[in-house]
Structure formats: C-alpha cells, structure tokens
Amino acid sequence: MLGDSEQKPFFRQDIQGLRGIAVLLVVIYHSGFAMPGGYVGVDVFFVISGFVITQLLIREVSAEETGLLIRFYKRRLKRLLPASSIAVASIALFSILVLAPENLLAVSTLARSTLFLGANFNVLTGPGYFSSTNPLEHMWSLAVEEQLYVFYPVFFLVIWRFFG
C-alpha cells in the first residue's frame, strides 16, 4: 500500500499548478467578472483528475498488490466524505436560517442527492444551473468526480487485465 511518504515522489507541481489555474478560472467566472468561457476550468479539472487517478492506478496495478480497489475507495472516502458532509450540513443549516420556507425543499432534496453522489442528476432536472438559487447547486461537479472515482477504476482494471 502506498503511504503518504511513498506518494510524495509522484507529486507533480506542474499538474497542481494546472489544477490551481482551473479552479481560478471557475472562481473568476462565477465572481461576475467578464470572462466568457471560464467554466472551461471545470473540464480541465476533470481531465487532470482522470490523469492523476490513472497514474495512481498504473502504479498500484504494476506493484501487483491485492485489494487495490478497496484501498482506492477507502482513500477516496477518507478524503472526500468528511469535507463534503460538513459542507452539506453547514449549508443546509444556514439555509434553514436565511432561505424562504418554499426554497428549503429544493435544498434538502439536493443535499440528499449530494450525499448519495447524484447531485448532477438532480441539477439536470432542476430549473437550470444559472437560474437556481439553491446554495448546493455547485455540488454537481463533485458528484461527477465522485462518479468517476466509482466507475473508472473498475473500467481501468478490466482494460488492464485484457490489454495490459
């Protein structure tokens, strides 16, 4: 199993720099400054995540250790679940204090969808990303990334087993 000290040699500052630029593009876009196409940062972030996950899986499969998927999913849960749970709970509580009662059902529905990795599907059926006032609307991108974490490693291992 790769521990923190064993993963450090694989840390790439260039990739982290690209990730930072992608996040900055999205923040600038949402801040209201005239920056058409700033949402492209989300796409760049997804591509970088796919690259990083692929590199990790290649290293682990090459090491021929057992339990790769279980370790991978445990690390993802440990990394994402606490922060996203706190964010969802905080936003839900804050919403109760500041939103009109008629908006609370949408917040609670999206909170539930977020906790079950499906916020993107909820957003697809909603009023539209840019017309919604739901403070959890942005969680769609985390749901897409979490779905990548769930399905991609299995797909990767199947391809690896057949084609090496």
C-alpha positions as CSV (number, residue, x, y, z in Angstrom):
1,M,0.0,0.0,0.0
2,L,1.3,3.4,-0.9
3,G,1.6,5.6,2.2
4,D,2.0,9.4,2.2
5,S,5.8,9.2,2.2
6,E,5.7,6.8,-0.8
7,Q,3.4,9.0,-2.8
8,K,5.4,12.2,-2.5
9,P,7.9,11.3,-5.3
10,F,4.8,11.2,-7.6
11,F,3.6,14.7,-6.6
12,R,3.8,16.9,-9.7
13,Q,3.9,20.6,-9.2
14,D,3.1,21.3,-12.8
15,I,-0.2,19.3,-12.5
16,Q,-1.0,21.0,-9.3
17,G,-0.4,24.4,-10.9
18,L,-2.8,23.5,-13.8
19,R,-5.3,22.4,-11.2
20,G,-4.9,25.8,-9.4
21,I,-5.4,27.7,-12.7
22,A,-8.5,25.6,-13.5
23,V,-10.0,26.5,-10.1
24,L,-9.1,30.1,-10.5
25,L,-10.8,30.3,-13.9
26,V,-14.0,28.9,-12.3
27,V,-13.8,31.3,-9.4
28,I,-13.3,34.3,-11.7
29,Y,-16.1,33.2,-13.9
30,H,-18.5,32.9,-11.0
31,S,-17.4,36.2,-9.4
32,G,-19.2,38.2,-12.1
33,F,-16.1,39.5,-14.0
34,A,-16.5,39.4,-17.7
35,M,-14.7,36.2,-18.5
36,P,-16.5,34.2,-21.1
37,G,-15.6,30.5,-21.1
38,G,-14.3,30.5,-17.5
39,Y,-16.3,27.3,-16.9
40,V,-13.8,25.5,-19.0
41,G,-11.8,25.3,-15.8
42,V,-14.2,22.6,-14.7
43,D,-13.4,20.5,-17.7
44,V,-9.7,21.0,-17.2
45,F,-10.1,19.9,-13.6
46,F,-11.9,16.7,-14.6
47,V,-9.2,15.9,-17.2
48,I,-6.4,16.4,-14.6
49,S,-8.3,14.2,-12.1
50,G,-8.5,11.5,-14.7
51,F,-4.8,11.8,-15.4
52,V,-3.9,11.7,-11.7
53,I,-6.2,8.7,-11.0
54,T,-4.8,6.8,-14.0
55,Q,-1.2,7.4,-12.9
56,L,-2.1,6.2,-9.4
57,L,-3.9,3.1,-10.7
58,I,-1.0,2.2,-13.0
59,R,1.5,2.4,-10.1
60,E,-0.7,0.2,-7.9
61,V,-1.5,-2.4,-10.6
62,S,2.2,-2.6,-11.5
63,A,3.0,-3.3,-7.9
64,E,0.7,-6.3,-8.2
65,E,-0.8,-5.9,-4.7
66,T,-4.2,-7.3,-3.8
67,G,-7.1,-5.3,-2.6
68,L,-6.4,-2.4,-4.9
69,L,-10.0,-1.3,-5.3
70,I,-10.8,-1.5,-1.6
71,R,-7.8,0.7,-0.8
72,F,-8.6,3.1,-3.6
73,Y,-12.2,3.5,-2.4
74,K,-11.2,3.9,1.2
75,R,-8.8,6.7,0.4
76,R,-11.4,8.5,-1.7
77,L,-14.0,8.2,1.1
78,K,-11.5,9.3,3.7
79,R,-10.5,12.3,1.6
80,L,-13.9,13.4,0.3
81,L,-16.7,12.3,2.7
82,P,-15.8,14.4,5.8
83,A,-15.4,17.7,4.0
84,S,-18.4,17.2,1.7
85,S,-20.6,16.1,4.7
86,I,-19.6,19.1,6.7
87,A,-20.2,21.4,3.7
88,V,-23.6,20.0,3.0
89,A,-24.7,20.0,6.7
90,S,-23.4,23.6,7.2
91,I,-25.2,24.9,4.0
92,A,-28.4,23.0,5.0
93,L,-28.4,24.6,8.5
94,F,-27.6,28.0,7.1
95,S,-30.4,27.7,4.5
96,I,-32.9,27.0,7.3
97,L,-31.9,30.3,8.8
98,V,-31.9,32.5,5.7
99,L,-34.0,31.0,3.0
100,A,-37.7,31.2,2.5
101,P,-39.6,28.1,3.5
102,E,-40.6,27.4,-0.1
103,N,-36.9,27.0,-1.1
104,L,-36.0,24.6,1.7
105,L,-37.4,21.5,-0.1
106,A,-35.1,22.1,-3.0
107,V,-32.1,22.5,-0.7
108,S,-33.0,19.3,1.2
109,T,-33.5,17.3,-2.0
110,L,-30.2,18.5,-3.4
111,A,-28.5,17.8,0.0
112,R,-29.8,14.2,-0.1
113,S,-28.7,13.8,-3.8
114,T,-25.2,15.2,-2.9
115,L,-24.7,12.7,-0.1
116,F,-25.7,9.8,-2.5
117,L,-23.3,11.0,-5.3
118,G,-26.2,12.2,-7.5
119,A,-26.3,16.0,-7.3
120,N,-25.5,16.3,-11.0
121,F,-28.7,14.3,-11.9
122,N,-30.7,16.5,-9.6
123,V,-29.3,19.6,-11.2
124,L,-30.2,18.3,-14.7
125,T,-33.9,18.0,-13.7
126,G,-33.9,21.4,-11.9
127,P,-34.6,24.9,-13.1
128,G,-31.1,25.3,-14.6
129,Y,-27.7,25.9,-13.1
130,F,-27.6,29.6,-13.7
131,S,-31.3,30.3,-12.7
132,S,-31.3,28.4,-9.4
133,T,-30.9,30.0,-6.0
134,N,-30.0,26.7,-4.4
135,P,-26.8,27.1,-2.4
136,L,-25.9,23.5,-3.0
137,E,-26.1,23.8,-6.8
138,H,-22.4,23.8,-7.2
139,M,-22.1,20.2,-5.8
140,W,-22.9,18.8,-9.2
141,S,-19.2,18.9,-10.2
142,L,-18.2,17.0,-7.1
143,A,-20.9,14.3,-7.9
144,V,-19.4,13.9,-11.4
145,E,-15.9,13.5,-9.9
146,E,-17.2,11.0,-7.3
147,Q,-18.9,9.0,-10.1
148,L,-15.6,9.0,-11.9
149,Y,-14.0,7.6,-8.8
150,V,-16.6,4.9,-8.5
151,F,-16.7,3.6,-12.1
152,Y,-13.3,4.5,-13.7
153,P,-11.1,2.2,-11.5
154,V,-13.3,-0.8,-12.4
155,F,-13.2,0.1,-16.1
156,F,-9.4,0.7,-15.9
157,L,-8.8,-2.7,-14.2
158,V,-10.9,-4.6,-16.9
159,I,-8.9,-2.9,-19.7
160,W,-5.6,-3.5,-17.9
161,R,-6.4,-7.2,-17.4
162,F,-7.3,-7.7,-21.1
163,F,-4.7,-5.4,-22.7
164,G,-2.0,-4.9,-20.1
